Each structure stands twice: as C-alpha cells, then as structure tokens.
C-alpha cells in the first residue's frame, strides 16, 4: 500500500510543522509574560504591589461617614422612593392604536401584493 505510506508521511510532516508552530507560540507567550512581571515569574506587577493600607480607625471613620450619608438620605425620603408611573391619556392611546393599525394595514397590503 504505497498510497497509505504517503498519507502517513504527510501526516507526520504536518505534525512536525504544528509542533514547531506551538513552540514559537509558547516562546512568544513567555516573552510577553516577561514584560508584565516583576521577577519574570509570570506574576503581574499590580498583583505583587501591596499598595497603601488603611488603619482600623480610618476604616471605621469611613464606615461611620457612609452610614451617616445613608441615614440622611433615608430621612429625606429618598431611600427607595420610585418615580410615579406615567400613564397615557385616552387620546394618546387612541392615536397610537390608529398609527399601529395603519402600519399593519400597509404591511398586509404589501404582503398581498407580493
């Protein structure tokens, strides 16, 4: 079966080509990861930077200030107050219905003509 051996040879050569492409992609990914890390380990700079921390007293002050804002908003009646529903007048509903009926009539006329 010489035809089968040709197919096997082609598949092997394609496999080698794909492996070399994967190796190039891996090298490119590793290079890009190196730009984003502090020590080349793949960890990004932003995740290894601890930043400033806030004291417990500072957190408590922020918490109390936010609770005071919420309490003031609740006292003003803004908490959970939704806008009233808007309703259409009978004339507006009638106008919309007539326009929709006209659109449907035009559509049915176009469909019948086709």
N, C-alpha and C positions, 0 to 999 in steps of 0.2 A: 504494500500500500504506500506508494511514493507520495500520493496526494495527502495522506494523513500526516506523514512526517513533515511535509511543507507547512501544514497548518500548525503543527506543534512548534516548529521553528519560528514561525511568525508570532505565535502567542508568546514564546519565550523572549523574543526581541522586544515586543511591546511591553512585556512585564519589566524588563530591564529599563526601558525608557521611562515608564511610570515611576519606578523606584528612584531613578535619578531626578525626576521632577519633584518627587516628595522630599528628597534630600535637599534640593535647592530651596523648596518652600520652608522646610524646617530651619535652614540656615538663615533665611530672611526673617522668619518669626523670631528667632533667637536674637538676631541683631536689633530688631525693633524693640524687643523686650529690654534689651540692654540700655536703650535710650530712656526708658521710662522707670528705671530703677536706681536706687542709691548705691547699692553694692554689687549690682549685677546678678542678684539672686532672683530677680523677677518681681520683687515687691515694689509697688509703686511708691513714689516719694510722698504722696499725700497720705498714704495709709501708715507710713512709718513715722510721720511727723506728729508729735503728740499735741502741739499747739498750747494755747494758754488754758489753764483750768480756773474754775471759779470756786471760791470758798463756799462753805455751807451757809455762812451768813449772807453772802451775796445771792445765793440761790433762794434763800428764804425771803430776802428783800424783794427780789423779782417776783416771787410767788405771791407775796402779800400785795404788791402793787397791781398785779394782774387780777387778783381776786377783788380788789377794790374797784377796778375798772368794770368787772363783770357785775358787781353789786350796784354800781351807779347806773349801768345800762338797764339792769332789771328794775331799778327804782323809777327810771324814766319811762318804763313801759315799752321799751324797745325789744326786750327779750321775747322771742317767739311771736312777735306781732307781725302777722302776714298782711299783705295788702288785700283790700276787699276785692272780691271777684267782680269783674266788669261784665255787664250784660248789654246785649244789643237791644235796641228798640225794635218794636214790631215793624216799623217802616224799613229799618236797615235789614232785618231778616228777610222781608218780602223782596227787597231789591237784590239781595244775594241769591235768593231762590230763583228769581226771574233770570238772572245772569247765568246761573248754573243750567237752567232749563234750555236757555238759548245755546249754551255750549254743547249740551247733549244733543239737541236738535241738529246742530251743524255737524256733529260727529256722525250721527245716524245718516244724515243726508250724504255725507262723504263716503260712508261705508256702503250705502246702497248704490251710489254711482260707480263704485269700483268693481 
